[in-house]
Amino acid sequence: MAEPRTATFFLCGDVMTGRGIDQILAHPGDPALYEARVRDARTYLKLAEKRAGPIPAPADASAIWGDALGILDRVRPALRVINLETSITTSDEPWIGKRIHYKMHPANVGCLRSAAIDVCVLANNHVLDWGRAGLNETLSTLQQAGIQTAGAGRDEAQAQCPAVVELAAGARALVYAFALGSSGAPLEWAATPNRPGILVLPELSDKVENQVIQIIQRTARKDDFVIVSMHWGGNWGYRVPGDHTAFAHRLIERAGVGLVHGHSCHHPQPIEVYRDRLILYGCGDFLNDYEGIQSYGRYRPDLVLMYFPTVDPTAGTLRGLRLAPLQIRRFRLNHAQPADTVWLRDTLARESNRFGTRIRLEPDGMLAISW
């Protein structure tokens, strides 16, 4: 029997290209911050350099991706999805009441193009850090760059529209995105029929579940591969809340979702395969400027993963998953050292075991799962 046609995707967790990272790119924005302890974005650059050494600036648009670009060139995924936790704007009016505000200058959007990103998920707790004007500029900048968005819009209808990527042989991948209040996304950020915003869910109740499924069923065709991207949960810890698991399972059972792409936590969380559909409960951080302020060291937030699921896009099922371990150092993604790769394997294996997922180290230094 012939092997079904497959497609490999690239997904990762939170990508934060603002603040210190924005300051090393070719067009640094206004460095003014409104944090309790730090008032200048360049402080984060200085702290990182104190920890790891000089960081070249201005950096080429592709520099921050480092060794990840070579991996992407080898794998050549059919779809590239990131959770962009950064407003792309020149707005100087931060959202009142938020302690942290991330933004990147629109002229630096080339850093996303350099990695050929297809879809930026925007349903998270930072995309409106600089107000609705900042969100509108973010949407415009990404559109002009040829990058699709999911989970945010100039009104509710646009926010509910999935990103649509054509795959081989007429298949399509659809990406929907939602933020849960537990991630820190304010409920007042919700898009309405007359107001820009994101798709933010107050809780994971039966009513909310039905609303999410209705959004999917309005636009997804029978043979579409559906990805639901969820910004949910707190910053630290491996425990997966029971309502997250139940919600992910019901999306698969009731809406035929092929992949649940979770993020918000600063480090990777367990992996589950349910009914041959992939659930990434938390992909962790992927790019940020936290290098000089790392806390919670036992979680090793400097170690990050590239997720490469191979799927049957028509059946919606998982065929395999490989993960590339990297380390953030000097605002750049670098190949993880062998000992760090083993640490990631052992940690992910320990936490995923209760979901029936096993993790192994491959000869080429990648991780892979079986279930």
C-alpha positions, -999 to 999 in steps of 0.1 A, spaced: 0 0 0 13 34 -9 25 57 19 0 86 24 12 120 13 28 139 42 38 174 51 63 186 77 56 218 97 78 240 119 63 254 151 79 270 181 69 289 212 72 326 221 92 348 198 100 382 214 120 404 191 114 437 210 132 456 237 169 445 238 167 425 206 151 455 187 181 476 199 207 454 181 188 454 148 194 479 120 165 502 130 162 503 168 131 520 180 127 544 210 143 526 239 121 542 265 104 516 288 78 520 315 89 491 338 93 495 375 130 488 375 142 493 339 135 525 319 157 519 289 156 488 265 194 490 261 197 479 297 187 444 287 214 444 260 240 454 286 229 427 311 231 400 284 266 412 274 277 412 310 266 375 312 278 362 278 301 387 261 297 414 234 268 412 210 274 427 176 252 456 165 238 466 142 230 429 135 219 415 102 182 408 101 188 371 101 214 370 128 191 363 157 180 330 141 216 317 141 218 280 137 180 276 134 183 288 98 205 259 88 180 235 103 151 251 85 171 248 52 176 211 58 141 203 69 123 226 44 90 227 63 58 233 43 45 257 70 63 279 96 43 291 126 55 312 155 38 329 185 49 365 181 49 381 215 59 415 203 40 445 191 55 459 159 49 496 162 63 531 168 35 539 193 47 556 224 15 550 244 18 519 265 -12 500 278 -19 515 312 -17 489 340 6 465 323 41 461 339 59 449 308 56 463 272 73 447 242 77 464 208 99 461 177 103 489 152 84 482 120 115 487 99 130 456 116 102 432 103 129 418 80 140 396 109 108 377 105 110 375 68 146 362 70 132 330 85 104 328 59 78 328 86 43 320 72 21 327 102 25 349 133 1 339 160 -10 371 178 -35 360 204 -12 365 234 -6 388 264 18 412 247 5 421 212 -15 450 226 12 463 250 12 495 230 -25 499 226 -50 493 198 -30 517 176 0 494 182 -20 464 172 -32 480 140 3 489 130 14 454 138 -13 439 115 -4 464 87 33 457 90 30 419 89 5 421 60 29 443 40 57 418 48 36 390 33 32 372 67 -3 360 77 -17 364 112 -40 345 134 -60 353 165 -61 391 161 -77 416 139 -92 451 133 -125 436 144 -139 403 158 -146 389 123 -111 394 112 -96 380 144 -117 348 139 -105 343 104 -78 316 102 -44 319 85 -47 297 54 -16 281 38 -18 260 7 0 227 9 9 202 -19 -18 185 -39 -45 210 -30 -44 204 8 -47 234 31 -35 241 66 -56 265 87 -43 282 118 -67 295 145 -54 312 176 -68 320 211 -55 334 243 -67 322 277 -70 347 306 -46 325 326 -18 336 303 -21 372 314 -41 384 284 -65 410 297 -102 403 289 -105 439 277 -82 431 248 -110 410 232 -119 420 196 -155 431 191 -175 439 160 -164 475 162 -130 473 180 -95 458 172 -83 431 195 -75 394 200 -95 363 206 -93 360 244 -112 333 263 -123 339 299 -122 302 308 -125 267 292 -162 261 299 -186 241 277 -200 274 264 -165 287 253 -157 253 238 -188 255 217 -179 290 205 -144 279 195 -157 249 176 -183 271 158 -155 295 147 -136 265 133 -166 249 116 -176 282 99 -144 283 78 -127 248 78 -134 223 50 -136 186 56 -100 179 43 -83 209 59 -56 203 84 -66 224 114 -41 238 139 -54 255 170 -28 277 187 -34 283 224 -17 309 246 -26 295 280 -13 289 315 14 305 337 51 311 332 67 282 351 60 246 359 54 213 341 19 205 355 -7 206 328 -41 217 341 -68 192 336 -90 216 318 -63 222 292 -61 184 285 -99 181 284 -102 211 261 -75 198 237 -91 163 236 -126 178 228 -112 200 200 -98 168 184 -130 148 190 -156 174 181 -138 196 155 -113 172 140 -84 194 150 -51 179 138 -27 198 161 -30 218 193 -1 243 196 3 255 232 25 282 245 29 308 273 52 289 297 88 300 295 101 264 290 89 233 271 60 213 286 47 178 280 38 163 246 7 141 241 -5 122 210 -43 117 214 -61 97 187 -31 101 165 -33 139 168 -5 160 183 -9 181 214 20 204 224 9 217 258 37 243 259 64 250 234 83 273 257 102 304 248 121 305 215 137 340 212 139 367 238 162 392 255 160 375 290 195 362 289 209 387 315 180 383 339 174 346 339 157 333 370 141 299 377 174 283 365 162 248 373 139 250 343 168 260 319 148 286 299 179 292 278 173 258 262 146 259 234 131 236 209 121 237 172 91 214 167 89 195 133 57 174 132 52 153 100 15 148 94 -9 133 69 -27 166 61 -58 150 46 -64 125 74 -53 151 101 -31 125 118 5 126 131 32 105 114 61 116 135 77 144 155 113 156 156 126 183 178 158 204 173 174 215 206 190 250 206 203 275 232 198 312 234 231 329 238 241 365 229 206 371 215 212 343 190 200 307 186 229 282 188 231 244 186 227 230 221 256 212 236 253 174 239 249 175 277 221 201 273 204 180 247 205 150 270 190 172 298 162 183 275 155 147 264 154 134 300 132 163 312 108 161 284 107 123 287 100 125 324 71 150 320 56 134 288 56 98 301 23 103 319 7 111 286 22 79 270 48 97 250 84 86 249 114 107 238 146 94 223 178 110 211 186 104 174 221 100 160 220 134 143 214 152 177 176 157 171 150 144 195 121 122 183 89 108 199 71 75 199 36 68 213 
